[in-house]
Amino acid sequence: MAARKIIGITFSMIATLFSVIFVMQSNLSFDFKEYFDFSLKSYFSLDYLWQITPLIICLILLYGGILLIYKPSKSNPVLALFGFTVFEEVIFSWFDVITINLSNHVITVFFCCAILALWTAYSNKINLKRLSFNEGASSLILGILINLSSY
């Protein structure tokens, strides 16, 4: 139980730290007039999705960390989604399908977190419910959609 909470707190802290960094470095505007413009043109542009993808990955990690602390039986699909999303982003960038707009140290930290997240989701070492095939397949497909929607 202590290992589960330590991993959850670590994931939550990393996600919060990187979320703040990504929001500060992005060109996302904080002008609320744009948010009440219901034409939605700016929200479906590739530039907007390209800037918000790292934030989405951080929010998935934050949600997985919080679930790992409070509801560990429901955390496995979210952790698998984070792990698959990071692995797919790295693999797609190796094959030049997409370009990653993150620095190398962020990719290294996310990659280590993805290994730990997938290990936590697929093993039963810290007494969580094992991930079913349907949950794993849906996490894989959703990770592919998250990565390819912004590129």
LINDAHU-V187438 format. One record per residue. N is the residue number from 0. SS is DSSP state (2 for helix, 1 for strand, 0 for the rest). D_FIRST is the distance of its C-alpha to the first C-alpha in Angstrom with 1 decimal. Layout:
<<N SS D_FIRST> <N SS D_FIRST>>
This chain:
<<0 0 0.0> <1 2 3.8> <2 2 5.5> <3 2 5.2> <4 2 6.4> <5 2 8.7> <6 2 10.1> <7 2 10.7> <8 2 12.4> <9 2 14.3> <10 2 15.5> <11 2 16.6> <12 2 18.4> <13 2 20.1> <14 2 21.2> <15 2 22.5> <16 2 24.4> <17 2 26.0> <18 2 26.8> <19 2 28.8> <20 2 30.5> <21 2 31.5> <22 2 32.9> <23 2 34.8> <24 2 36.3> <25 0 37.2> <26 0 40.5> <27 0 39.0> <28 0 41.2> <29 0 40.2> <30 0 43.5> <31 2 42.8> <32 2 46.2> <33 2 45.0> <34 2 42.1> <35 0 44.7> <36 0 46.8> <37 0 46.3> <38 0 48.0> <39 0 44.6> <40 0 46.4> <41 2 44.4> <42 2 41.0> <43 2 41.9> <44 0 43.4> <45 2 42.0> <46 2 41.9> <47 2 39.7> <48 2 37.3> <49 2 37.3> <50 2 36.3> <51 2 33.6> <52 2 31.8> <53 2 29.7> <54 2 28.7> <55 2 27.7> <56 2 25.5> <57 2 23.9> <58 2 23.4> <59 2 21.7> <60 2 19.2> <61 2 18.8> <62 2 18.3> <63 2 15.8> <64 2 13.7> <65 2 14.1> <66 2 13.3> <67 2 10.1> <68 2 9.1> <69 2 11.0> <70 0 11.8> <71 2 9.6> <72 2 12.2> <73 2 15.0> <74 0 13.9> <75 2 15.1> <76 2 18.8> <77 2 18.7> <78 2 16.9> <79 2 19.6> <80 2 22.2> <81 2 21.5> <82 2 21.4> <83 2 24.6> <84 2 26.3> <85 2 25.9> <86 2 26.9> <87 2 29.9> <88 2 31.0> <89 2 31.1> <90 2 32.8> <91 2 35.3> <92 2 36.2> <93 2 36.9> <94 0 39.3> <95 0 40.8> <96 0 40.1> <97 0 38.5> <98 0 38.4> <99 0 35.3> <100 0 36.0> <101 0 33.1> <102 0 33.5> <103 2 32.3> <104 2 29.6> <105 2 28.0> <106 2 28.3> <107 2 26.8> <108 2 23.7> <109 2 23.4> <110 2 23.9> <111 2 21.1> <112 2 18.8> <113 2 20.2> <114 2 19.6> <115 2 15.9> <116 2 15.8> <117 2 17.8> <118 2 15.8> <119 2 12.6> <120 2 14.9> <121 2 16.8> <122 0 14.6> <123 0 12.2> <124 0 10.5> <125 0 6.9> <126 0 7.9> <127 0 9.7> <128 0 13.3> <129 0 15.7> <130 0 18.1> <131 0 21.5> <132 2 24.8> <133 2 26.1> <134 2 23.1> <135 2 23.3> <136 2 27.1> <137 2 27.1> <138 2 24.7> <139 2 27.1> <140 2 30.2> <141 2 28.9> <142 2 28.0> <143 2 31.6> <144 2 33.1> <145 2 31.3> <146 2 32.6> <147 2 36.1> <148 2 36.7> <149 0 37.0> <150 0 39.3>>
